Amino acid sequence: MTGQTTTAASRRDERLAEVGFIRGLFRRVEIGALIGAAVVWLLFALIAPQNWVSLTGIARILDPASTIGIMAIAVALLMIGGEFDLSTGVMTGSCGLIAGLLATRAGWPLWAGILAALAFALAVGYLNGLMVVKTGLPSFIVTLATFFVLRGANVGVTRLVTEQVYVGSIDKAVGFDGARQLFNTGITAFGVEWRSSIIWWVALTIIASWILLRTKYGSWVFAVGGDANAARNAGVPANRVKIALFMVTALAAWLVGTMNIVRLRSAVASQGIGQEFVYIIAASIGGCLMTGGYGSVIGASLGAIIFGMAQVGIVFAGWDTDWFYSFLGVMLLAAVLVNNYTRKHAEQISVAAAKARTEEE
């Protein structure tokens, strides 16, 4: 009996050893984004090493990547849950405009304007989610409608109140200095200035990844994205999960919109328009599938880093910035192909492991 147990344990150990480090690595969702980030970093390190391989270069990369990364985290969670939100970009502008208009035109303290913008964002996120789960309409359609409503309202209301599409002098509002210190200020370390938005981004990546991978709610997100009906039959509150995910993307948009106005000291009605595709691309590069049920928060953050490297690297290399989006398109296609390969490879490994277990039993 002991000999049989030892033999069985030995077989299990051998099977696990067969996976190996390399094969195990390719089972990770984030591997495509990691490979892409390594390739882009190496490319610009060879082209512009004097600016690239330095703490200053790293700080320059992480600056734009941080706000994109915050949004990419929320968008990744929503995509894993099987839905899209095309209003995230314009929502960042809406939140900034609401806080800015209330602070500069209505005489509110900036903190009160920021909280009002938060309430507005959560309400819009809730309505988006509610419309999707109650009507059965594709989230693409619902949030596209929200996008156009907010885009028109941003321009119309701002022009009506200010007679232009720009809100300035936000830095003169009561409470501005405190808000700037919390949401987006410069922190000097190792002789280089780092944006505090980077700290927000790293912290949110850790928290969101823990929730997704270590909690019951994270399992629910994967379940409703994989098969919402099956998740409901298993007792998962699918509708509530989806609505909550839409509210999370709205919350992230509020945070980024607030960071933008305290850093720029102004808000523009067109701010954020078009960025929704950047967030979706970053999440897709990070391994999120358009069909839901698969993805990674860490991968989405790596996708944001690729954006930051491309944006800064093209300038360092002295290339024409008109090619920025073409470069990103190539990166998206390459990353999706790698992600598709690694996902299929991981499935093959899982099937092989299951077969080995069956044969052993």
N, C-alpha and C positions, 0 to 999 in steps of 0.2 A: 504493500500500500504506500509506504514511504517512498519507495523507488518510483512508483507511478506518479506520485505528486511531484517529486523532483524532476522527472522527465517532462511533465506538463509545464512546470515552471520554466524549465530550460527552453522549451519550445516557445513559450510566450516571450521570454527574454530575447531569443533569437529573432522572433518576428519583429519585435520592437527595434532591435538593432539593425534590421534590414532597411528600415525607413531611412536611417542615417540623417546627418545634419543637413545635407543639401536637399534631399527629398522632403525633409520636414520643413525646411525653409520655404520651399515652393508651395507648401500648404497654407502659408500665411496670406491673408487677404491683401496686406499692404505691400507685398513684394514687388508688384508692378510699379507702384509709386516710388518705392525705394530705389529700384533700378533706374527709373527715369530721373529722379533727383540726383543720383550719383553721376549719371551721364551728363546732365546739364551742368552740374558743378564742375566736372572735369573739363568740359568743353570751354567754359569761360575761364577756368583756372589756367588753361594753356594759352588762351587768346589774350587775356588781360591780367596776368598774375600779379602785377604791381598793385592793382587796386582790389583784386578779388580775394587773394589769400592774406587776409588781415582781419583784425577785429572790427575795423571800420567797415570793411566790405560786408562782414556778417551782419552788423547792425543795420546797414543799408538794405540788405536782403530781407531781414526779419521785419522791418518797418512796414512795408506794404503787405507782406505775407500775414501779419498779425490780424488785421481787420478782415482780410479775405478768409483767413483761417477760422475766425470766430463764426462767421456766417457759414462757412463750409461744414463746420461741425453740425450745426443745426440742420442744414440742408441734407447732410448725410444721414442723420437720424430719420428725417422724414422720408428720404428715398428708400432706406432700409425698411421703413414701414409701408412702402408701396405707393407713395404719393409724391407729387411735385408742388412747388410753390413758385410761381412766376412773378409774384408781387414783392419778393424779398428786397430786390434792389431799390425799387421806388419807395418801399416802406422806410428804408433808412433815411431817404430824403424827407419823407412826410414827418417822421418823428423829429428830425432836426428843425424843420420849419415850424412845427407846432411849438416846440420849446422856445425857439428864437422869437417867434411872433408874440407869444404871451409875455416873454421877458422884456422885449424892446417896445412893443406897442400897447400892451395892456398893463404894463407896469408891475407884472408879477416878479417875485424872486425867481432866479433861474431854476432853483431846485423845484419850485412848484410847477414851472413849465415842463421840466424833465419828467416829473411824476405824472402830469397830465398826458404827456406823450406816451408814457408807459401804459397808462390805462387805455389810451386809444389803440396802441399796438396790440395789446392783449385782446381787446374787443374785436378788432379786425381778424386776428388769428382765430379767435373762437368762431366768428361768423364764417370764415373760410372753411374751417373743419366741419361745422354744423351743416353747411350747404352740401359739402361733399358726401357726408354720411347719410343725410336725410333724403337728398334728391337722387343719389346714385350717379350724378354727373361726374365726368372725369375731372380730377383736380386741376388738370391742365386748363380746362375751360373756365372753371370757377375762378382760379387765381389770375388767369389772363384778364377776365372781366374786372377783377379787383385792381389789377395793374393799370388798366385804362382809366378807371374811376379815380384812383389816387393820382395818376399822372395829370389828369385834367384839373382835379381839385387843387393840386399843388400850385399849378400855374395860375388858375383862376382866383383862388383865395389870396395868394401872395400879391398878385397884381392889384386886386381890389383893395387890399389893406395898405400896401406900400407904393402903389402905382409903378411898380417894377417887379421883376422876378428874383429879387435879391433881398436878403435880410442881413444887415450889417450891424456893427457896434454891439454884438452880443457880449463882448468882453466888458462892457460898461454896466451890465446887469448885476444886481445884488446876488452874491453867492457864486460869481463866476470863478474866482480863484480856487475856492474849495472844490467846485465841480471839475475844474481842470486838473487839480492835484489827484483826484480820485480816478478820473476816466482816461486822461491822456496827457501825460506830462513827460518831460525828459528826465532821465535818471542817469547820472554819470557814474560809470564803473569801469575800471581798468583803462582810464583815460579816454573812454568813448561814451557818447551819449546814446542811451537806449530808451525807446519809448515804453511807457508803462503799459501800453496796449499789448505788448509782448507777454507781460506777466499775466494779464487777463487771459490771453490766448492759451498759454501753457496750462494755467490752472483749469480752464474750462475743458481743455483736451483730456486732462487727467480725470476730471470728474465725470465727463460724458462717457469716456471709455470704461470707467469703473461701473457706471450705471448700466451701460449696454452689455457688458460681459459678465458682471458679477451679481446682478440683481434680478429679481423676478420681473420687474418692469422691462428690463432689457430683453429678456426672453419673450415677453409679450410683443415687443417691437418686431423682433425677427419673425414671430409667429404670424402676426397680422400682415406683414409684408410678403410672407411666403404663400399663405392661403388664409384670407380673412374668414371665410366660412368655416373652415376646419378649426381655426382658432376660436371662433364663437362656440362651436360644438364642444370644444375642450374647456369652455368656461372662461375664456379670455374676454375682457370687456373691450372688444375691438373698436367700437365707436368712440369710446372715451379715450382710448390710446391714440387714435388718429387725430381727434380734436386737440388733445394735449400736444401732439407733435407739431401741429400747425401753430399753436400758441408759442411753442418753443422757438420756431423760426421767427415769429413776430417779435419775441423777446430779444433774440439775437440782433434783429434789425434795429430795434430801439437802442440797444447798447452801442452798436456801430454808428448809428446816426448821432447819438450823444457824443461819442468820441470825436466824430468829424467836426461838430460845431464848436466844441471847446478847444480843438486844435486850430481850426481855421478862423475862429471868432466870427463866423458868418455861415449862412446857409443859402443855397441856390435851389430854385424850384426844379431844376433838371437833375439834381444830384442823385446818384444811385441808379439812374436809368441805364439799362444794359448790363448792370453788374450781376443780375440774377443768373445770367448764362455763365458768368465767370464762376459763381458759387457752385452751380450744377456741374460744370466741367471739373472743378477742383475735386468735388466728391466722386465724380466718375473716374478721374485719374487715380483716386485713392482706392478704387475697387468696388464702389457701389454700382449695383446693376439697375438698369432702368425698370426692370420687372419687379424689383423689391426683394426683400428677404435675405439680402447678402450685402455686406459692406463693412466698412471700418471707419471709426472716428479718427484714429491715428493716420490711416491712409488719406483721409480728407485733408488733414493738416499737412501731410507730405505734399499733397497736390497744391496746397496754398504756397508751400515753400518753393515749388517749381515755378509758380506764377511770379513770386518775388524774385527768384533768381533770373528768370527771363526778362522781367521788367528792368531790373538793375543791370544785369549782364549786358544787355544790348546797348545800354548807354556807356558802360565801361569799355565795351569793345569798339565803340565809335560807329556802330551800325545805324542805318536809317531806322528810326523808331516806327516808321510806317509798316514795317514788317513784323511788328510785335505780335499781332493777332494771327498772322500766318504761321509764325513760329509756334504759338500756342495750339493752333489747329493740328499741326504735325505732332506735337507732344501728346495731344489728346488721343489721336488715332493710334499712335505707337503704344501709349499706356493701356488703352482699351484692348488692343491686340494681346499685349503681354498679360493683362488681367484675365482675359478669356482663356489663354493658354494655361495659366497657373490654376485657374478654377477647375478646368477639365482635368488637369494633372492631379489636383487634390482629390477630385472625385474618384479618379482611377485608383489612387492610393487607398482611399477609404473603402472602395469596393474590394480591393485586394486584401485589406486587413480583415474585413468582414468575412470573406471567403476563407481566409486562414483560420479564423476563429471557429467557423462552422466545421471545417475539416478536423480541427483539433478536438472539438466536442464529439 
